[in-house]
């Protein structure tokens, strides 16, 4: 690669070489580097352009203070003399250094010839108490009153019941972020239209104050709209019914505080999407910028729909607040999930396009898990633009997510350090890493959690540099450990005592097989049926070997008897979790209930019911299920009181028998 291009790339944080999952060096194609630099606003198309870009970047980086300066609390840091302003408006003169006495927070520094944002980052967060709880995908919950999808009220009921009856202290909830409402509605909670606003499909209609205030005929009209439950969740049908019900209740709306400008902007996007389609990139050109005069005129013409969507979000916030209040008795509470990116057609991509990189998407390079690599389709943050605006959009997103919960699970936490950028039109292999200011990204996250007294768990599974996990630990954050991935250097199952203490432990994740899918071989069979396996026979053989290894591991440790059935094997897995030192241990209801299907099967779209599988039990049935109660009795900390007596009629449904480790038929398969 040309030396000047390589120097420009390094200065801009763009990798020209990286190490793959086998620690082998991989050189990045110069054309990829040029394309990624373009996503950062740097023209490197020819030698003259490279020299001009280097000069421009050198000028930006020559400022006495970076656009955003991150300083650990308690540190005196040299800066030019100037005026420092706190978020509350307090001001004081600065001589030649920031005082070490500054409390954690965001500040503005004005000095001769420039202005910078200063982040004084707190140290480690408060220690996470040892606890256990459930991990759920909210849409999969259901109850006698829900409208064919999980609702905030179901989440509230699960929080209350799991705390009172199971002594749980945490509930890990899949993303509750606002989807692109379509039609079609985007079912994936990990591809939200906005990470700042909530999913209206989860509203409990008959708990809205407008429902109580409505007259009898209106309530009967609303009740008649309730959709029937279906074997798979129909997001389009649910939203059609709830939107109609909400529109009826909108006529009876009660007074609320005026929406803030950010909410008005989001509601404007919703109203414009109804009029012009769900993808803002296909709207009339004059509407593609949120600050354009045409958008203001269009919003005025759609004032009723803008008001409607702002009101819907207010009601989502009310019901989320009720969930959070119910979780107040828990040591941790609800742990919300932060997706790694946003739908490029959605509200945040429209509103925040000045701080997102156009022309590229986020993904992962080829590795042993996905030989072709992964393209998630999300536009990444531009690190330079984030710094220029003092990380304000990132800060606002974190504050919004922490407003109603006890903490965050950060999906792909390595993305706070670097992200794999893929130029538009290229394959996942045609990308490279872009470096982020990890001190600022982690510092902002730490400050937001510090202010909210919240827990942070970083999803650090897969190919993650050791520095990531070390940085999480330094700030009092937890990583993740999953049974399927807990292996020693020789690939053998990791003894439970060797699992990390600073981690949230689980059997699986939403993208991996359920316990029953793993143990019965269904996880491999479904991939074979869908043509996802290059060599099905090899996959089956590897699956058999891996299952036998795990069951033998459980047997050697005295956790599983030969000839045990499926329930016993699943309980043994959770017993292994119990024996680990991990601070948080979470249980997926689908694992305990013997569900064969994973919530999501990567590499599929319409061929598999991703994000549409309901749990095979209501919230009440789940909490009363004897299988879950046995797991709860095992995992609750020893300092807690015994579980309440088993409720009458608790469900103890038998599970199918499972072959012993030494009697695995040749045609048995399991996830490879």
C-alpha positions in Angstrom: 0.0 0.0 0.0 1.2 3.5 -0.8 3.0 5.0 2.3 1.0 8.3 2.2 -2.3 6.5 2.0 -1.3 4.2 4.9 -0.2 7.3 7.0 -3.6 9.0 6.3 -5.5 5.9 7.2 -3.6 5.5 10.5 -4.2 9.1 11.4 -7.9 8.7 10.7 -8.2 5.4 12.6 -8.7 3.2 9.6 -6.8 -0.2 9.7 -4.7 -1.1 6.8 -4.0 -4.5 8.4 -5.7 -6.6 11.1 -5.4 -10.0 12.7 -8.1 -12.5 12.1 -9.8 -14.9 14.5 -6.8 -17.2 14.2 -4.4 -14.4 14.9 -3.1 -14.3 11.4 -2.2 -10.9 9.8 -4.5 -9.8 7.0 -3.7 -6.9 4.7 -6.6 -4.7 3.7 -7.2 -3.9 0.0 -6.2 -0.2 -0.7 -9.5 0.3 -2.5 -11.3 -0.7 0.7 -9.2 1.8 2.7 -10.1 4.6 0.2 -13.8 3.8 0.3 -13.8 3.7 4.1 -11.9 7.0 4.3 -14.6 8.5 2.1 -17.2 7.4 4.7 -15.2 9.6 7.1 -15.3 12.6 4.7 -11.7 12.2 3.5 -11.0 12.0 -0.2 -8.2 9.6 -1.0 -9.0 8.9 -4.6 -5.5 9.9 -5.9 -2.1 11.0 -4.6 -3.0 14.7 -4.7 -6.3 14.1 -2.8 -4.4 12.0 -0.2 -2.0 14.9 0.4 -4.8 17.3 0.8 -6.7 15.0 3.1 -3.6 14.5 5.3 -3.2 18.3 5.5 -6.8 18.7 6.5 -6.6 16.0 9.1 -3.4 17.4 10.5 -5.1 20.8 10.9 -8.0 19.3 12.7 -5.7 17.3 15.1 -3.4 20.3 15.8 -5.8 22.0 18.1 -4.4 22.5 21.7 -7.4 20.5 23.0 -9.2 17.7 21.1 -12.8 18.4 20.2 -13.8 16.2 23.1 -11.4 15.6 25.9 -11.9 12.7 28.3 -10.3 13.0 31.7 -10.6 10.5 34.6 -12.2 12.0 37.7 -9.6 13.1 40.2 -7.0 14.0 37.5 -5.6 17.5 37.0 -5.2 17.8 33.2 -3.2 20.5 31.4 -5.3 22.8 29.1 -4.9 26.4 27.9 -6.3 29.1 30.1 -10.0 29.7 29.6 -13.6 29.3 31.0 -15.1 26.0 32.0 -18.9 25.7 32.0 -20.8 22.9 33.7 -24.1 21.5 32.5 -26.0 23.5 35.2 -24.5 26.8 33.9 -21.8 27.1 36.6 -18.7 28.8 35.3 -15.2 29.3 36.6 -11.8 30.4 35.2 -9.2 27.8 34.4 -5.5 28.7 34.7 -3.3 26.1 33.0 -5.1 22.8 34.1 -8.4 21.3 34.8 -8.7 21.0 38.6 -8.6 17.5 40.0 -11.7 18.3 42.2 -14.1 18.4 39.2 -17.0 16.0 39.8 -17.9 13.6 37.0 -19.9 15.2 34.3 -19.9 17.0 31.0 -18.3 20.5 30.6 -17.6 23.1 27.9 -14.2 24.6 27.8 -13.7 27.9 26.0 -10.1 29.1 25.4 -8.4 31.5 23.1 -8.9 30.3 19.6 -11.1 27.3 20.4 -13.8 25.4 22.3 -13.9 21.8 23.4 -16.2 19.4 25.3 -14.7 17.9 28.4 -15.9 14.6 29.9 -14.8 14.0 33.4 -15.4 10.3 33.7 -16.1 8.5 37.0 -14.0 5.5 38.0 -15.5 2.1 38.6 -19.2 1.7 39.0 -20.7 0.3 42.2 -20.0 -3.5 42.6 -22.7 -5.7 41.1 -24.3 -7.9 43.8 -24.4 -11.6 43.1 -27.9 -12.4 41.8 -29.9 -14.4 39.3 -32.8 -13.7 37.1 -34.6 -14.3 33.8 -33.6 -13.3 30.2 -36.6 -12.8 27.9 -37.5 -11.5 24.5 -40.4 -9.2 25.5 -42.5 -9.9 22.3 -42.5 -13.7 23.3 -44.4 -13.1 26.6 -48.1 -13.4 26.7 -51.0 -13.4 29.2 -54.8 -13.5 29.3 -55.0 -9.8 28.5 -52.2 -9.3 25.9 -53.0 -8.6 22.3 -51.2 -11.5 20.5 -47.7 -10.2 21.5 -45.8 -9.5 24.7 -46.6 -6.2 26.4 -45.1 -3.8 28.9 -47.7 -5.0 31.4 -46.6 -8.6 30.8 -43.1 -7.5 31.5 -44.3 -5.8 34.7 -46.2 -8.9 35.8 -43.1 -11.1 35.2 -40.9 -8.7 37.2 -43.3 -8.8 40.1 -43.9 -12.5 40.0 -40.3 -13.5 39.5 -39.2 -11.3 42.4 -42.0 -12.4 44.8 -42.1 -16.1 43.9 -38.6 -16.9 42.6 -36.4 -14.5 44.5 -35.0 -13.1 41.2 -33.1 -9.8 41.3 -32.7 -9.0 37.6 -34.7 -9.3 34.4 -32.7 -9.1 31.2 -35.1 -7.8 28.5 -34.4 -7.9 24.8 -34.5 -4.5 23.1 -37.7 -2.4 23.7 -36.6 0.1 21.0 -39.0 1.5 18.4 -39.2 -0.5 15.2 -39.8 0.7 11.7 -43.6 0.4 11.6 -43.9 -0.3 7.9 -45.9 -2.0 6.7 -44.3 -4.4 7.0 -43.3 -3.9 10.6 -39.6 -4.8 11.2 -39.8 -7.8 13.6 -36.1 -7.8 14.6 -35.6 -5.9 17.9 -31.9 -5.6 17.0 -32.7 -3.5 13.9 -34.7 -0.6 15.5 -35.8 2.6 13.8 -34.8 4.4 16.9 -32.7 3.5 20.0 -34.1 6.6 21.8 -37.8 5.7 21.7 -39.9 2.7 22.7 -41.9 0.1 20.8 -45.6 1.0 20.7 -46.6 -2.6 19.8 -45.9 -3.4 23.5 -48.5 -1.0 24.9 -51.3 -2.5 27.0 -54.3 -0.8 25.5 -56.8 -1.3 28.3 -54.4 0.2 30.8 -54.1 3.6 29.0 -55.8 6.4 30.9 -57.6 7.3 27.7 -59.2 3.9 27.7 -60.5 4.5 31.2 -61.7 8.0 30.2 -63.5 6.8 27.0 -67.2 6.2 26.9 -68.6 2.6 26.8 -69.2 2.5 23.0 -65.6 3.6 22.3 -64.2 1.0 24.7 -66.3 -1.7 23.1 -64.9 -0.6 19.7 -61.4 -0.8 21.0 -62.0 -4.3 22.6 -63.4 -5.6 19.3 -60.0 -4.8 17.6 -58.1 -7.2 19.8 -56.4 -9.8 17.4 -56.5 -13.5 18.1 -53.3 -15.2 19.2 -51.5 -17.1 16.5 -48.9 -19.8 16.6 -46.3 -17.2 15.3 -46.5 -13.6 16.3 -47.8 -11.4 13.4 -46.3 -8.0 14.1 -48.2 -6.5 11.2 -51.6 -7.6 12.5 -50.7 -6.5 16.0 -49.7 -3.0 14.9 -52.8 -2.7 12.6 -55.0 -3.5 15.6 -53.2 -1.4 18.1 -52.9 1.6 15.8 -56.6 1.5 15.1 -57.3 1.3 18.9 -54.9 4.1 19.6 -56.4 6.3 17.0 -59.8 5.8 18.6 -58.4 6.7 22.0 -56.5 9.6 20.6 -59.9 11.4 20.4 -60.1 11.1 24.2 -56.5 12.0 24.9 -55.8 13.5 28.3 -53.4 16.5 28.7 -49.7 15.8 28.7 -46.7 18.0 28.9 -45.6 19.5 25.6 -43.1 17.2 23.8 -39.5 18.2 23.6 -37.9 19.0 20.3 -36.3 15.5 19.9 -39.6 13.8 20.4 -41.3 16.2 18.0 -38.7 15.3 15.4 -39.2 11.5 16.0 -43.0 11.9 15.7 -42.5 13.9 12.5 -40.6 11.0 11.0 -43.4 8.7 12.0 -46.0 10.9 10.4 -43.9 11.4 7.2 -43.3 7.6 7.0 -47.1 7.1 7.1 -47.5 9.5 4.2 -44.4 8.8 2.0 -43.3 5.3 3.0 -41.2 3.7 5.7 -37.8 4.4 4.1 -36.9 8.1 4.3 -34.2 7.6 1.6 -37.0 7.2 -0.9 -39.0 10.3 0.2 -39.0 13.5 -1.9 -35.5 14.9 -1.8 -36.6 18.0 0.1 -37.9 15.9 3.0 -34.7 13.8 3.5 -33.1 16.4 5.8 -34.9 16.8 9.2 -33.9 20.5 9.4 -35.2 21.5 6.0 -38.0 24.1 5.6 -40.0 21.5 3.6 -40.0 19.2 6.6 -41.3 22.0 8.8 -44.1 22.7 6.3 -45.0 19.0 6.0 -45.0 18.6 9.8 -47.4 21.5 10.1 -49.7 19.9 7.6 -49.5 16.6 9.5 -49.8 18.2 12.9 -52.5 15.8 14.1 -50.4 12.7 13.2 -47.3 14.2 14.7 -49.2 14.8 17.9 -50.5 11.3 17.8 -47.1 9.7 17.6 -45.7 11.9 20.3 -48.6 11.0 22.6 -48.0 7.2 21.9 -44.4 7.6 23.0 -45.5 9.4 26.2 -47.8 6.4 26.9 -45.0 4.0 26.2 -42.8 5.9 28.7 -45.6 5.7 31.3 -45.9 1.9 31.0 -42.1 1.5 31.0 -42.0 3.6 34.2 -44.5 1.2 35.8 -42.2 -1.7 34.9 -39.3 0.1 36.4 -41.2 1.0 39.6 -42.2 -2.7 40.0 -38.5 -3.7 39.6 -37.5 -1.4 42.5 -37.6 -4.3 44.9 -34.9 -6.1 42.8 -31.2 -5.6 43.5 -30.6 -4.8 39.9 -34.0 -4.6 38.2 -34.6 -4.5 34.4 -31.4 -4.8 32.3 -32.3 -3.2 28.9 -30.5 -4.3 25.7 -28.7 -1.7 23.6 -28.6 -2.9 19.9 -25.3 -2.2 18.1 -27.0 -0.1 15.4 -30.1 1.3 13.8 -32.1 0.6 10.7 -30.7 2.7 7.9 -34.2 3.5 6.7 -35.4 4.5 10.2 -35.9 7.5 12.3 -32.5 7.8 14.0 -30.7 7.3 10.6 -32.8 10.2 9.3 -32.4 12.5 12.3 -28.7 11.7 13.0 -27.4 11.4 9.5 -24.7 14.1 10.2 -23.1 11.9 12.8 -23.6 8.6 11.0 -21.4 7.4 8.1 -23.2 7.2 4.8 -22.1 4.7 2.2 -20.9 2.0 4.6 -22.4 -0.5 7.0 -21.4 -2.4 10.1 -20.6 -6.1 10.2 -17.9 -8.6 11.0 -15.0 -10.0 9.0 -14.8 -13.7 7.9 -14.1 -16.1 10.8 -14.6 -19.7 11.8 -18.2 -19.0 12.8 -19.2 -17.3 9.5 -16.8 -18.0 6.7 -18.3 -15.2 4.5 -18.3 -12.6 7.3 -21.4 -10.6 8.3 -23.0 -7.5 7.1 -25.6 -6.2 9.7 -26.6 -3.3 7.5 -26.4 -0.5 10.1 -24.8 2.8 9.5 -22.0 3.3 12.0 -21.3 6.4 14.2 -18.6 8.6 12.7 -16.0 9.0 15.4 -14.9 12.4 14.2 -18.4 13.8 14.1 -19.2 12.4 17.5 -16.2 14.2 19.0 -17.2 17.5 17.2 -20.6 17.5 18.8 -19.4 16.4 22.2 -20.9 12.9 21.8 -24.4 14.5 22.4 -26.4 12.0 20.3 -24.7 9.0 22.0 -25.2 10.6 25.4 -28.9 11.2 24.7 -29.4 7.6 23.6 -27.8 6.2 26.7 -29.9 8.5 29.0 -33.1 7.4 27.2 -32.3 3.7 27.6 -31.3 4.1 31.3 -34.4 6.3 32.2 -36.5 3.2 32.9 -34.3 0.4 34.1 -31.5 -0.9 36.3 -28.9 -1.2 33.7 -27.8 -2.0 30.1 -26.6 -5.0 28.3 -24.5 -3.5 25.4 -24.6 -5.7 22.4 -21.2 -6.1 20.6 -19.4 -4.0 23.2 -16.2 -4.3 21.2 -17.9 -1.7 18.9 -17.1 1.0 21.4 -13.4 0.3 20.5 -13.5 -0.5 16.8 -16.1 -1.5 14.2 -15.9 -3.4 11.0 -16.9 -1.0 8.2 -18.1 -2.4 4.9 -18.3 0.0 1.9 -21.6 0.0 0.1 -21.7 -2.7 -2.6 -18.9 -4.8 -1.1 -19.1 -8.2 0.6 -18.4 -8.5 4.4 -14.8 -9.5 3.5 -14.4 -6.2 1.7 -14.1 -4.1 4.9 -11.8 -3.0 7.6 -11.8 -1.8 11.2 -12.3 1.8 12.1 -11.0 2.9 15.5 -13.1 4.8 18.0 -12.1 6.9 21.0 -12.7 4.1 23.6 -11.9 6.4 26.5 -14.8 8.7 25.4 -17.2 6.0 24.4 -16.7 4.0 27.6 -16.4 7.2 29.7 -19.8 8.4 28.5 -21.3 5.0 29.2 -19.8 4.9 32.6 -21.0 8.4 33.4 -24.6 7.7 32.3 -24.6 4.5 34.4 -23.0 6.2 37.3 -25.7 8.9 37.3 -28.5 6.3 37.0 -26.9 3.9 39.6 -27.1 1.3 36.9 -25.3 -1.9 36.0 -23.5 -2.4 32.7 -22.9 -5.7 31.0 -20.9 -5.7 27.8 -21.5 -8.6 25.3 -17.9 -9.5 24.7 -18.4 -12.9 23.1 -16.6 -14.1 20.0 -13.4 -12.5 18.6 -12.8 -9.8 21.2 -9.4 -8.2 22.0 -8.4 -8.8 25.7 -8.2 -5.0 26.2 -12.0 -4.8 25.8 -12.7 -7.2 28.7 -10.0 -5.5 30.8 -11.4 -2.1 30.2 -14.9 -3.3 31.2 -13.5 -4.7 34.5 -11.6 -1.5 35.2 -14.8 0.4 35.1 -16.8 -2.1 37.2 -18.7 -3.4 34.2 -19.4 -7.1 33.5 -18.6 -9.2 30.5 -20.6 -12.3 29.3 -19.9 -16.0 29.5 -22.1 -18.6 27.6 -22.0 -22.3 28.2 -21.7 -23.1 24.5 -18.5 -20.9 24.3 -16.9 -21.7 27.7 -13.9 -23.6 26.6 -10.3 -23.9 27.6 -7.3 -23.4 25.3 -7.7 -27.0 24.1 -11.3 -26.7 23.3 -12.6 -28.6 26.3 -15.5 -27.4 28.5 -14.3 -24.9 31.0 -14.7 -26.1 34.6 -17.3 -23.9 36.4 -14.8 -22.6 38.9 -12.7 -21.2 36.0 -15.5 -19.0 34.6 -14.8 -15.3 35.1 -16.3 -13.6 38.2 -17.0 -10.3 36.4 -19.5 -11.8 34.0 -23.1 -12.5 33.3 -23.5 -16.2 32.8 -26.1 -18.0 30.7 -26.7 -21.2 28.8 -27.2 -19.6 25.4 -28.2 -16.3 23.7 -30.9 -15.3 21.3 -28.7 -16.2 18.3 -27.7 -19.6 19.6 -29.5 -22.9 20.1 -31.8 -23.4 23.0 -30.9 -26.0 25.5 -33.4 -28.5 24.1 -32.4 -27.6 20.5 -28.8 -28.4 21.4 -29.5 -31.6 23.3 -32.0 -33.1 20.9 -30.1 -32.2 17.7 -33.0 -30.0 16.4 -30.6 -27.0 16.1 -28.6 -28.8 13.4 -31.6 -30.4 11.7 -33.3 -27.1 11.1 -30.2 -25.7 9.5 -29.9 -28.8 7.4 -33.5 -28.4 6.3 -32.9 -24.8 5.3 -29.8 -25.6 3.3 -27.5 -23.6 5.6 -24.9 -26.4 6.0 -22.1 -26.9 3.5 -21.5 -30.4 4.8 -24.5 -31.8 6.7 -22.8 -35.1 7.5 -19.8 -33.3 9.0 -22.1 -31.0 11.0 -24.0 -33.9 12.4 -20.8 -35.7 13.4 -19.4 -32.5 15.1 -22.7 -32.0 16.8 -22.8 -35.5 18.2 -19.2 -35.2 19.4 -19.9 -31.8 21.1 -23.0 -32.9 22.8 -21.4 -36.1 24.1 -18.5 -34.0 25.4 -20.7 -31.6 27.3 -22.9 -34.4 28.8 -19.8 -36.3 29.8 -18.4 -33.1 31.4 -21.6 -32.8 33.4 -21.5 -36.5 34.4 -17.9 -36.3 35.5 -18.7 -33.4 37.8 -21.6 -35.3 39.4 -24.2 -33.1 37.9 -25.9 -35.6 35.7 -26.6 -39.3 36.1 -26.4 -41.7 33.1 -29.7 -42.2 31.4 -31.0 -38.8 32.5 -33.9 -37.2 30.6 -34.0 -33.8 29.0 -35.3 -32.0 32.1 -32.4 -33.5 34.2 -29.8 -32.5 31.6 -31.2 -28.9 31.5 -31.2 -28.7 35.3 -27.6 -30.0 35.3 -26.6 -27.2 32.9 -28.1 -24.7 35.3 -26.4 -26.4 38.2 -23.1 -25.8 36.4 -24.0 -22.1 36.1 -24.7 -22.1 39.8 -21.2 -23.3 40.6 -19.5 -20.6 38.6 -18.4 -17.4 40.4 -20.1 -15.2 37.8 -21.9 -12.2 39.4 -25.1 -12.5 37.5 -26.7 -15.8 36.3 -29.6 -15.6 33.9 -32.0 -18.2 32.7 -33.9 -18.1 29.4 -37.5 -19.5 29.9 -37.3 -21.2 26.6 -34.4 -23.3 27.9 -36.3 -24.4 31.0 -39.5 -25.1 29.1 -37.8 -27.3 26.5 -38.4 -25.0 23.5 -36.6 -26.5 20.5 -36.5 -23.3 18.4 -34.1 -20.5 18.9 -35.5 -16.9 18.8 -33.3 -16.1 15.8 -31.4 -18.1 13.2 -28.6 -16.0 11.7 -28.4 -16.3 7.9 -32.1 -16.6 7.4 -34.9 -14.1 6.8 -38.3 -15.5 5.7 -37.2 -19.1 5.8 -37.2 -19.2 9.6 -39.7 -17.5 12.0 -37.1 -15.1 13.4 -38.3 -13.0 16.3 -41.9 -14.4 16.0 -41.9 -17.4 18.3 -43.9 -17.0 21.5 -43.1 -18.7 24.7 -45.0 -22.0 25.2 -46.5 -20.7 28.5 -48.1 -17.5 29.8 -46.4 -15.4 32.4 -48.4 -17.0 35.2 -47.7 -20.5 33.9 -44.1 -19.8 33.5 -43.5 -18.5 37.0 -45.5 -21.5 38.4 -43.7 -24.1 36.3 -42.0 -26.6 38.6 -39.0 -26.8 36.3 -38.3 -23.1 36.6 -38.9 -23.2 40.3 -36.3 -26.0 40.7 -33.8 -23.8 38.8 -34.7 -20.8 40.9 -34.2 -22.7 44.1 -30.8 -23.6 42.8 -29.6 -20.2 41.6 -30.9 -17.8 44.2 -28.2 -16.5 46.5 -27.9 -18.5 49.8 -28.7 -15.3 51.8 -32.2 -15.1 50.4 -35.3 -16.7 52.0 -36.6 -20.0 50.7 -38.9 -19.9 47.8 -42.6 -19.6 48.6 -44.5 -22.8 48.6 -45.3 -24.3 45.2 -48.6 -22.9 44.0 -51.4 -25.4 43.7 -51.6 -27.0 40.3 -48.1 -25.8 39.3 -47.2 -27.2 35.9 -44.8 -30.1 36.0 -45.2 -31.3 32.5 -42.8 -34.1 31.6 -40.2 -33.7 28.9 -39.2 -36.3 26.4 -36.5 -38.8 27.4 -33.0 -38.1 26.2 -30.3 -40.7 25.4 -27.4 -41.1 27.8 -24.0 -39.7 26.6 -22.8 -43.3 25.9 -26.0 -44.1 23.9 -26.1 -41.4 21.3 -27.6 -42.8 18.1 -25.7 -42.1 14.9 -28.5 -40.0 13.5 -28.6 -37.7 16.5 -27.4 -34.2 15.8 -26.7 -31.0 17.7 -25.5 -27.5 17.0 -22.0 -27.5 15.6 
